[in-house]
Amino acid sequence: MILKCAGTGSSGNSYALISDSGQILLIECGVNWKKTMRMIDYQISNVVGCIASHDHQDHLKEYKKVLENWIPIYTNDETVEGFEIVTGEFLKGVPEKKWFQCGEFKVMGFYVPHDNTPNFGFLIEHEEMGRLLYLTDLEYCPYSFKNLRVQHLLIEANYIEDLVNREAENYAHQIKGHCSINTCKGIIEANKTPDLRTVTLIHLSDKVCDPNRVLEEIKAVAGDRVEVNVAVPGLEVAFNRFPF
C-alpha cells in the first residue's frame, strides 16, 4: 500500500491510498483535479471512492469533477445537504460509527470538533496496511483507538501555540478549527502501541508552524521505530502492516 499526496494545507488537500492490486481510495478532493489525476497516474478507472471530512473548499473544491467521473464521495450527512449536487446519488452521507465497504477498503466515519462545522475523522482498514486513522481540521479527538492498535496515523499538526498571535482576527478559528502540535502529540501518545508504523503530518500552516520543529517534536513522541513524515505535494509513503 502506498500513500500519495497531491496537496496539503489551506490551499487544498488531496491524498490517495493505492493498493498493490491497483485499487485507489481518494482522501479529500480539495486540489486542482489535474494534480489529483497526476497523483494517481491517471488511473481513474481504479478509483473506488473518495472520502471527505467536511464541506470547506480546501477539502471538497473539486467535488463536481469527482462526481462527473462517477466516483462516489462519502462524507457526513450535513456536508451532503450543503452542496449543489450534479450527480446526487454519488454524494453519500454515511452513518457515524458504521463500517462500510469501498472496494477493498473498509471505512468508518466519526465526528470530531471543528469550530461548529460538521467534520468527520475516518478509520480505514485494508489487509495490506492494517488500520489507518485519519484526522484533520479538529480541535481535539474525543475518542481513543488504542485498543484497535492502528498501524498508521495521517494527522493534522496545523500550528504551534507559541507562534500564534492571540490578537489576530482569526485566532478563535485557529484554535477551535485546527489541531495544534501539542494536541497532535497527545493523540499520538493516546493511540500509540508497538503496532504503530508511520505518522504522516498534514495541513501544517505556512504562517504559524515550523515543519522542522514539528518533525523533531513528533519524532520524540512517536519513537525511533515509527517513520514520521511531513506531507508535501509529491510525498509517497509505504503503508505496510508489518515492519518487514
C-alpha positions as CSV (number, residue, x, y, z in Angstrom):
1,M,0.0,0.0,0.0
2,I,1.2,3.4,-0.9
3,L,0.0,6.8,0.4
4,K,0.4,9.7,-2.1
5,C,-0.1,13.4,-1.5
6,A,-1.2,15.9,-4.2
7,G,-1.6,18.8,-1.8
8,T,-2.0,19.6,1.9
9,G,-2.9,22.7,3.8
10,S,-5.3,25.7,3.4
11,S,-4.6,25.9,-0.3
12,G,-6.0,22.4,-0.9
13,N,-5.9,18.8,0.4
14,S,-5.8,15.6,-1.6
15,Y,-4.3,12.2,-0.8
16,A,-4.6,8.7,-2.2
17,L,-4.2,5.2,-0.9
18,I,-3.1,2.9,-3.7
19,S,-3.2,-0.9,-3.0
20,D,-0.9,-3.4,-4.6
21,S,-3.8,-4.6,-6.8
22,G,-4.2,-1.0,-8.1
23,Q,-7.4,0.0,-6.3
24,I,-7.4,3.6,-5.2
25,L,-9.2,5.4,-2.4
26,L,-9.1,9.2,-2.6
27,I,-9.0,11.1,0.7
28,E,-10.4,14.6,0.1
29,C,-10.6,16.4,-3.3
30,G,-9.6,20.0,-2.5
31,V,-6.8,20.5,-5.0
32,N,-6.9,21.1,-8.8
33,W,-8.3,18.0,-10.5
34,K,-5.3,17.8,-12.8
35,K,-3.0,17.5,-9.8
36,T,-5.1,14.7,-8.4
37,M,-5.1,12.9,-11.8
38,R,-1.3,13.1,-11.9
39,M,-1.1,11.8,-8.3
40,I,-2.9,8.6,-9.3
41,D,-1.1,8.3,-12.7
42,Y,-4.5,9.0,-14.5
43,Q,-5.8,5.5,-13.4
44,I,-9.2,6.9,-12.8
45,S,-11.0,3.6,-13.5
46,N,-9.2,2.2,-10.5
47,V,-10.7,4.7,-8.0
48,V,-13.2,3.0,-5.8
49,G,-14.3,6.2,-3.9
50,C,-13.4,9.4,-2.2
51,I,-13.8,10.2,1.5
52,A,-14.3,13.8,2.6
53,S,-14.1,15.2,6.1
54,H,-16.2,18.3,5.7
55,D,-17.6,21.0,3.3
56,H,-14.8,23.5,3.2
57,Q,-13.3,24.3,-0.2
58,D,-9.8,23.1,0.7
59,H,-11.3,19.7,1.1
60,L,-14.1,19.5,-1.5
61,K,-13.3,22.1,-4.1
62,E,-13.2,19.6,-7.0
63,Y,-16.2,17.5,-5.9
64,K,-18.0,18.1,-9.2
65,K,-15.1,16.6,-11.1
66,V,-15.1,13.6,-8.8
67,L,-18.8,13.0,-9.3
68,E,-18.7,13.7,-13.0
69,N,-16.2,10.8,-13.2
70,W,-18.8,8.5,-11.5
71,I,-16.7,8.3,-8.3
72,P,-18.8,8.2,-5.1
73,I,-17.9,10.7,-2.3
74,Y,-18.5,9.5,1.2
75,T,-19.0,12.1,4.0
76,N,-21.3,13.1,6.8
77,D,-25.0,13.9,6.2
78,E,-24.6,17.7,6.9
79,T,-22.0,18.0,4.2
80,V,-24.2,16.3,1.6
81,E,-27.1,18.6,2.5
82,G,-25.0,21.7,2.0
83,F,-23.7,21.0,-1.5
84,E,-25.1,21.6,-5.0
85,I,-25.4,18.1,-6.4
86,V,-24.7,17.3,-10.0
87,T,-24.9,13.5,-9.6
88,G,-26.8,13.2,-6.3
89,E,-26.7,9.5,-5.7
90,F,-22.9,9.5,-5.8
91,L,-22.6,12.0,-3.0
92,K,-23.3,9.8,0.0
93,G,-23.9,10.7,3.6
94,V,-22.8,7.7,5.8
95,P,-23.9,7.0,9.3
96,E,-21.4,7.8,12.1
97,K,-19.5,4.9,13.6
98,K,-20.8,2.4,11.0
99,W,-18.4,0.5,8.8
100,F,-18.9,0.5,5.0
101,Q,-17.1,-1.2,2.2
102,C,-15.4,0.8,-0.5
103,G,-13.8,-1.7,-2.9
104,E,-11.1,-3.4,-0.9
105,F,-11.2,-0.7,1.8
106,K,-13.3,-0.8,4.9
107,V,-14.1,2.6,6.2
108,M,-15.8,4.2,9.2
109,G,-16.5,7.9,9.8
110,F,-16.9,9.7,13.2
111,Y,-17.5,13.3,14.2
112,V,-14.6,15.4,15.6
113,P,-15.0,19.1,16.7
114,H,-14.2,21.7,14.1
115,D,-15.4,25.2,15.1
116,N,-19.1,24.2,14.7
117,T,-18.6,22.7,11.2
118,P,-19.7,19.0,11.0
119,N,-16.5,17.2,10.4
120,F,-15.6,13.5,10.0
121,G,-12.4,11.7,11.0
122,F,-12.0,8.3,9.4
123,L,-10.8,4.8,10.3
124,I,-9.7,2.9,7.2
125,E,-8.8,-0.8,7.1
126,H,-7.1,-2.8,4.4
127,E,-5.4,-6.2,4.7
128,E,-2.1,-4.7,3.2
129,M,-1.7,-1.9,5.7
130,G,-3.8,-2.8,8.7
131,R,-5.6,0.3,10.2
132,L,-5.2,3.9,9.3
133,L,-6.6,6.7,11.5
134,Y,-7.2,10.0,9.5
135,L,-7.8,13.2,11.4
136,T,-7.8,16.7,10.0
137,D,-9.3,20.1,10.9
138,L,-10.1,19.2,14.5
139,E,-9.8,21.0,17.8
140,Y,-9.2,17.7,19.6
141,C,-10.2,14.0,19.3
142,P,-12.9,12.8,21.7
143,Y,-12.0,9.1,21.2
144,S,-9.2,6.7,21.9
145,F,-8.4,4.0,19.3
146,K,-5.6,2.3,21.3
147,N,-7.5,-1.0,21.6
148,L,-7.6,-1.1,17.7
149,R,-3.8,-0.9,17.6
150,V,-3.7,1.3,14.5
151,Q,-0.6,1.0,12.2
152,H,-0.7,4.4,10.6
153,L,-1.7,7.9,11.5
154,L,-2.5,10.6,8.9
155,I,-3.0,13.5,11.2
156,E,-3.0,17.3,11.2
157,A,-0.4,19.3,13.1
158,N,-1.5,22.8,12.0
159,Y,0.0,25.2,14.4
160,I,2.5,25.7,17.2
161,E,0.8,27.5,20.1
162,D,3.6,29.9,20.9
163,L,3.7,31.1,17.2
164,V,0.0,32.1,17.2
165,N,-0.9,35.8,17.6
166,R,-3.7,35.9,20.2
167,E,-4.7,39.3,18.9
168,A,-5.2,38.1,15.3
169,E,-8.7,38.3,13.8
170,N,-8.8,34.6,13.1
171,Y,-7.4,33.5,16.5
172,A,-10.6,31.8,17.7
173,H,-10.9,29.8,14.5
174,Q,-7.2,28.9,14.6
175,I,-7.6,27.2,18.0
176,K,-11.1,25.7,17.6
177,G,-10.8,24.7,13.9
178,H,-7.4,23.2,13.8
179,C,-5.1,20.8,15.6
180,S,-2.1,22.2,17.5
181,I,1.2,20.4,17.7
182,N,0.6,19.7,21.4
183,T,-2.9,18.2,20.6
184,C,-1.3,16.1,17.8
185,K,1.3,14.8,20.2
186,G,-1.4,13.9,22.7
187,I,-3.4,12.0,20.1
188,I,-0.3,10.0,19.1
189,E,0.5,9.2,22.8
190,A,-3.0,8.1,23.4
191,N,-3.1,5.8,20.4
192,K,0.5,4.6,20.2
193,T,1.1,0.8,20.5
194,P,4.0,-1.4,19.3
195,D,2.0,-1.8,16.1
196,L,2.3,1.8,15.0
197,R,4.4,2.0,11.8
198,T,4.0,5.5,10.4
199,V,2.9,9.1,11.3
200,T,2.3,11.4,8.4
201,L,1.7,15.1,9.4
202,I,-0.7,17.1,7.3
203,H,-2.3,20.5,7.0
204,L,0.6,22.5,8.5
205,S,0.1,26.2,8.5
206,D,2.5,28.2,6.4
207,K,2.3,31.1,8.9
208,V,2.2,29.7,12.5
209,C,4.1,26.4,12.1
210,D,7.7,25.3,11.7
211,P,7.9,22.0,9.8
212,N,11.4,21.2,11.2
213,R,10.3,21.8,14.7
214,V,7.1,19.8,14.3
215,L,9.0,16.9,12.8
216,E,11.6,16.8,15.6
217,E,8.9,17.0,18.4
218,I,6.6,14.4,16.8
219,K,9.6,12.0,16.3
220,A,10.4,12.3,20.0
221,V,6.8,11.3,20.9
222,A,6.4,8.6,18.2
223,G,9.6,6.8,19.0
224,D,12.5,5.5,16.9
225,R,10.7,2.6,15.4
226,V,8.0,4.8,13.8
227,E,8.5,6.6,10.4
228,V,7.5,10.2,10.7
229,N,6.9,12.4,7.6
230,V,5.7,15.9,7.0
231,A,3.3,15.8,3.9
232,V,4.2,17.9,0.9
233,P,3.0,17.5,-2.7
234,G,4.6,14.5,-4.3
235,L,5.2,12.7,-1.0
236,E,4.9,8.9,-1.1
237,V,4.9,6.7,2.0
238,A,4.8,2.9,2.1
239,F,1.9,1.8,4.4
240,N,2.8,-1.7,5.4
241,R,1.0,-3.8,8.1
242,F,4.2,-5.4,9.3
243,P,7.8,-4.0,9.6
244,F,9.3,-6.5,7.2
